[in-house]
Amino acid sequence: MGEFSWTLFEQIPIVGIIRGMQRDVYEQVLPLYVKAGLTNIEITMNTPDMCGLMRYTLEQYGSQLNVGAGTVCSLDDLNNALDAGAQFVVTPIVNEEVICECLKREIPIFPGAMTPSEIYRASSLGIEVVKLFPAGNLGVAYLKDVRGPLSEVRFLPTGGISLENMANFLKAGVEGFGIGSPLFDKTMIDAQDWDGLYGHFRSYVTLMNTYKSNRK
C-alpha cells in the first residue's frame, strides 16, 4: 500500500483525526478531505471498524494520503495497526516499547507528551516529531517555555487546535498539527452539508499555504 511520505506530510502538515465515525459517513467525508488538499489522516484504534476504514482509505487514496493509526497505547495496539496497513503511528502517551518497536521497523511515530520530562524522554529515543498533547489547553506560552531548553525538538500540537489558534502556534515554530473535532465539524456532518464541509477543510489548507508563502 506504500510507505509514509515526509514530502506528502509536509505538503499540508495537518493530521486529521478520525474518532468514532461510522463507515457510511466516513465514505462521504473522505473524498472531500482529499479534494480539499489535506494529505494526512489518522484513524484511532477505538473507532468502530478501524481496520476496515484504514484498508478502504489505503485502497482508495493511498497515493494521496499518509494513513496512520491513532490512540496506539500498547504493543498489541501497534501490531493490530500495522496489520491493518498503518503507515504511521500516533500515541497519547510515551510508551517506550511502542516507540522503540516503531523505530526498529522504521515506522514514523508521533508520541504524545506534555511535560518537559516526557518530551525529552521521547526525543532522546530518536523521535523526529513529538506530539504536544493537549496543546490547546497548554497554550502557545507553554510551548514557547518548553522550547527554550528543548530547542531541538520539533512539535505537532494536538488537542484543542482550530483555525482560531493555529496561526499563533505556527508563529511559535511548530512542525504541524493534529486536529480532530474542530476539523471534522459535527454540525456540518450531521446536516450532510458537504459543500460547507469542503469549504471548511479548504480553510485549513488555505491557512497553512498562506503561512508557508509568507515564510518564503
C-alpha positions in Angstrom: 0.0 0.0 0.0 3.0 2.3 0.0 5.1 3.8 2.8 4.8 7.0 4.7 6.0 10.1 2.7 7.5 13.0 4.5 7.1 15.0 1.3 3.3 14.4 1.4 3.3 15.1 5.2 5.0 18.5 4.7 2.7 19.5 1.8 -0.1 20.2 4.3 1.3 19.2 7.8 -2.1 18.6 9.3 -3.1 15.2 10.6 -6.9 14.9 10.6 -8.0 12.7 13.5 -11.0 10.3 12.8 -12.5 9.1 16.0 -15.8 7.2 16.3 -17.0 8.0 12.8 -19.3 5.4 11.1 -18.3 3.9 7.8 -21.2 5.3 5.7 -20.4 8.8 7.0 -16.6 8.4 6.5 -17.1 7.4 2.9 -18.9 10.7 2.4 -16.3 12.8 4.2 -13.1 11.3 3.0 -13.4 12.3 -0.7 -14.0 15.9 0.4 -11.0 15.7 2.7 -8.7 14.6 -0.2 -10.2 17.0 -2.7 -9.6 19.9 -0.3 -5.9 19.1 -0.4 -5.3 17.6 3.0 -2.7 14.9 2.9 -2.6 13.0 6.3 -5.2 11.2 8.2 -5.2 9.3 11.4 -7.9 6.7 12.4 -7.9 6.0 16.1 -7.8 2.4 17.4 -11.1 2.9 19.3 -13.1 3.8 16.1 -15.6 1.1 15.1 -14.2 -1.0 12.2 -10.9 0.9 12.4 -9.2 -1.8 10.3 -11.9 -1.7 7.6 -11.7 2.1 7.4 -7.9 2.0 7.1 -7.9 -0.6 4.4 -10.6 1.4 2.5 -8.6 4.6 2.8 -5.4 2.9 1.6 -7.2 1.3 -1.4 -9.0 4.4 -2.5 -6.5 7.2 -1.6 -3.2 5.5 -0.8 -1.3 7.6 -3.3 -2.7 10.9 -2.0 -2.7 10.4 1.8 -0.5 9.2 4.5 -2.7 6.9 6.5 -2.0 6.3 10.2 -3.4 4.8 13.4 -4.0 6.8 16.5 -4.5 6.1 20.2 -1.9 3.4 20.0 -1.1 2.6 23.6 0.5 -0.9 23.6 2.4 -3.3 21.5 -0.8 -5.2 20.8 -2.4 -2.0 19.5 0.7 -1.4 17.4 0.7 -4.8 15.9 -3.0 -4.6 15.1 -2.5 -1.1 13.5 0.4 -2.3 11.3 -1.5 -5.4 10.3 -4.3 -3.1 9.1 -1.7 -1.2 7.0 -0.9 1.8 9.1 1.9 3.9 7.6 2.5 6.0 10.7 1.5 5.7 14.4 0.2 8.3 16.9 0.1 7.8 20.6 -1.4 9.8 23.5 1.4 8.7 25.8 5.1 8.0 25.9 5.3 4.2 25.7 9.0 3.3 25.2 8.2 -0.2 24.0 6.0 1.1 21.3 8.4 3.9 20.3 11.4 1.6 20.1 9.4 -1.0 18.1 8.4 1.7 15.6 11.9 2.9 15.3 13.1 -0.6 14.8 10.6 -1.2 12.0 11.2 2.3 10.6 7.6 3.3 11.1 7.1 7.1 11.8 5.6 7.6 15.2 4.3 10.8 16.9 4.2 10.1 20.6 2.0 12.2 22.8 3.9 14.1 25.5 3.1 17.0 27.8 5.7 17.6 30.5 9.4 18.6 29.7 10.5 15.2 31.1 8.1 13.3 28.8 9.1 15.4 25.8 12.8 14.9 26.5 12.3 11.1 27.0 10.6 10.7 23.7 13.1 12.9 21.8 16.1 11.1 23.3 14.8 7.8 21.9 15.2 9.2 18.4 11.8 10.7 17.7 11.7 13.2 14.9 8.4 15.0 15.9 6.8 14.9 19.3 3.0 15.4 19.6 2.4 18.1 22.2 -0.8 17.0 23.9 -3.2 18.5 25.0 -1.8 21.6 23.2 -4.9 23.8 23.2 -5.2 23.8 27.0 -1.5 24.2 27.5 -1.3 27.2 25.1 1.4 28.8 23.0 3.1 30.3 26.0 3.7 26.8 27.4 5.1 25.7 24.1 7.5 28.7 24.0 8.7 28.0 27.5 9.3 24.3 26.7 11.2 25.1 23.5 13.6 27.2 25.5 15.6 24.3 27.0 14.4 21.8 24.4 15.1 23.8 21.3 15.9 20.9 19.0 12.6 19.2 19.4 10.0 19.5 16.6 6.4 19.7 17.8 3.0 18.6 16.5 0.5 20.3 18.7 -2.7 18.2 19.1 -5.9 18.6 21.2 -7.9 21.9 21.1 -6.3 23.1 17.8 -8.5 25.1 15.5 -8.5 27.9 12.9 -8.6 30.3 15.8 -5.3 29.4 17.4 -3.3 27.8 14.6 -1.6 31.0 13.5 -0.1 31.7 16.9 1.2 28.2 17.1 2.7 28.5 13.7 4.5 31.7 14.7 6.0 29.8 17.6 7.6 27.4 15.1 5.7 24.1 15.2 6.0 21.4 12.7 2.3 20.9 12.0 -0.9 19.9 13.8 -3.1 17.0 14.8 -6.8 18.1 14.6 -9.9 16.1 15.4 -13.4 17.5 16.0 -12.7 21.2 15.1 -11.7 19.9 11.6 -14.4 17.3 11.2 -17.2 19.7 12.1 -20.0 17.6 13.6 -22.8 20.1 12.8 -21.9 20.1 9.1 -21.5 16.4 9.0 -24.8 15.7 10.8 -26.6 18.1 8.4 -24.9 16.5 5.5 -23.7 19.9 4.5 -21.0 18.6 2.2 -20.3 21.9 0.4 -19.9 23.6 3.7 -17.6 20.8 5.0 -15.5 21.0 1.9 -15.1 24.8 2.3 -14.3 24.2 6.0 -11.5 21.8 5.0 -10.2 24.3 2.5 -10.0 27.0 5.2 -7.4 24.9 6.9 -5.4 24.3 3.7 -5.5 27.9 2.8 -4.3 29.0 6.3 -1.3 26.6 6.0 -0.5 27.6 2.4 -0.6 31.3 3.3 1.7 30.7 6.3 4.2 28.8 4.1 4.1 31.5 1.4 4.7 34.2 4.0 7.8 32.4 5.3 9.5 32.4 1.9 
